[in-house]
């Protein structure tokens, strides 16, 4: 692996090909879990784990997967890692597991993971696929964490369950409702696009 190729593979999903604010993928979890920073952090770790290892595994198997069952194999590999995430959460963090509810299982259908498997893992070496999966997970995570930070702060006056804003603050209840996720994502995209236009 050339150093330049590794760097390019790692940086693309963080900026120019970010799965959330460029490709607008993974919107379900943006709406569902970003009203609380702790839940968002756990969810993004689960997605990062799944994206990284499913990319790596599918790249290892790419020459042995018949094209007619390609999608079924991809789904099975992704589901295996999601089940591991679900079991670990249920065993060690039952409260968070209950709060996330069905959204952990829905990682299987996250189009970011399937998209990277199709677009990258099946066409590149395991090493590069591992880097791409990790970077895609990080690109997904930092956008959701920023959104969750502001939604929880403005919606409840808290960060990670700790009261930050005093009694003078009036909670914006809309921020912990689904429309709040749309607003925050739109503002995030607007700021990023504005910064890119300024650079050009």
QUIPEHU-V440136 format. One record per residue. RES is the residue in three letters. NEAR is the number of other ideal C-beta (glycine too) atoms within 8 Angstrom. D_CENTER is the distance of its C-alpha to the mean C-alpha in whole Angstrom. Layout:
RES,NEAR,D_CENTER ; RES,NEAR,D_CENTER
This chain:
UNK,7,26 ; UNK,5,27 ; UNK,6,26 ; UNK,6,25 ; UNK,9,23 ; UNK,11,21 ; UNK,8,20 ; UNK,8,20 ; UNK,11,17 ; UNK,12,15 ; UNK,10,16 ; UNK,10,15 ; UNK,13,11 ; UNK,10,12 ; UNK,9,14 ; UNK,6,16 ; UNK,9,13 ; UNK,13,10 ; UNK,14,8 ; UNK,15,8 ; UNK,9,11 ; UNK,9,13 ; UNK,9,12 ; UNK,6,11 ; UNK,10,9 ; UNK,13,7 ; UNK,9,9 ; UNK,9,10 ; UNK,14,8 ; UNK,13,9 ; UNK,9,12 ; UNK,7,12 ; UNK,12,11 ; UNK,14,11 ; UNK,13,15 ; UNK,10,15 ; UNK,11,13 ; UNK,9,14 ; UNK,13,12 ; UNK,14,9 ; UNK,10,10 ; UNK,12,10 ; UNK,14,8 ; UNK,13,5 ; UNK,9,8 ; UNK,13,8 ; UNK,17,5 ; UNK,13,7 ; UNK,12,10 ; UNK,16,10 ; UNK,16,9 ; UNK,12,11 ; UNK,10,14 ; UNK,16,14 ; UNK,17,14 ; UNK,13,17 ; UNK,9,19 ; UNK,16,19 ; UNK,15,20 ; UNK,7,23 ; UNK,10,24 ; UNK,10,24 ; UNK,4,28 ; UNK,4,28 ; UNK,11,26 ; UNK,5,29 ; UNK,5,27 ; UNK,4,28 ; UNK,8,26 ; UNK,10,23 ; UNK,6,21 ; UNK,7,22 ; UNK,11,22 ; UNK,13,18 ; UNK,10,17 ; UNK,8,19 ; UNK,13,18 ; UNK,15,14 ; UNK,9,16 ; UNK,8,18 ; UNK,12,15 ; UNK,14,13 ; UNK,8,17 ; UNK,9,17 ; UNK,13,14 ; UNK,11,16 ; UNK,8,19 ; UNK,9,18 ; UNK,15,17 ; UNK,7,20 ; UNK,6,22 ; UNK,5,21 ; UNK,8,19 ; UNK,9,21 ; UNK,6,21 ; UNK,11,17 ; UNK,11,17 ; UNK,7,19 ; UNK,8,17 ; UNK,12,14 ; UNK,6,17 ; UNK,5,16 ; UNK,12,12 ; UNK,14,12 ; UNK,8,14 ; UNK,10,12 ; UNK,14,9 ; UNK,10,12 ; UNK,6,12 ; UNK,14,9 ; UNK,8,10 ; UNK,14,8 ; UNK,14,9 ; UNK,12,12 ; UNK,11,13 ; UNK,15,12 ; UNK,15,15 ; UNK,9,17 ; UNK,6,17 ; UNK,13,17 ; UNK,16,17 ; UNK,11,20 ; UNK,6,22 ; UNK,9,22 ; UNK,7,23 ; UNK,8,21 ; UNK,7,21 ; UNK,14,19 ; UNK,15,17 ; UNK,12,15 ; UNK,11,15 ; UNK,16,13 ; UNK,17,11 ; UNK,12,10 ; UNK,14,10 ; UNK,14,8 ; UNK,15,5 ; UNK,11,7 ; UNK,15,7 ; UNK,17,4 ; UNK,12,5 ; UNK,9,8 ; UNK,14,8 ; UNK,17,7 ; UNK,12,9 ; UNK,9,12 ; UNK,15,12 ; UNK,16,12 ; UNK,10,15 ; UNK,10,17 ; UNK,15,17 ; UNK,16,18 ; UNK,12,21 ; UNK,9,22 ; UNK,13,22 ; UNK,7,23 ; UNK,9,25 ; UNK,11,23 ; UNK,9,20 ; UNK,7,19 ; UNK,5,22 ; UNK,6,24 ; UNK,6,26 ; UNK,7,26 ; UNK,8,28 ; UNK,6,31 ; UNK,3,34 ; UNK,4,34 ; UNK,7,31 ; UNK,3,30 ; UNK,9,27 ; UNK,8,25 ; UNK,7,25 ; UNK,9,23 ; UNK,15,20 ; UNK,10,19 ; UNK,8,20 ; UNK,6,17 ; UNK,7,19 ; UNK,15,18 ; UNK,13,14 ; UNK,9,16 ; UNK,10,18 ; UNK,13,16 ; UNK,14,13 ; UNK,8,17 ; UNK,8,18 ; UNK,12,15 ; UNK,9,16 ; UNK,8,19 ; UNK,8,20 ; UNK,9,18 ; UNK,8,20 ; UNK,8,23 ; UNK,8,22 ; UNK,8,22 ; UNK,7,25 ; UNK,6,27 ; UNK,5,26 ; UNK,4,28
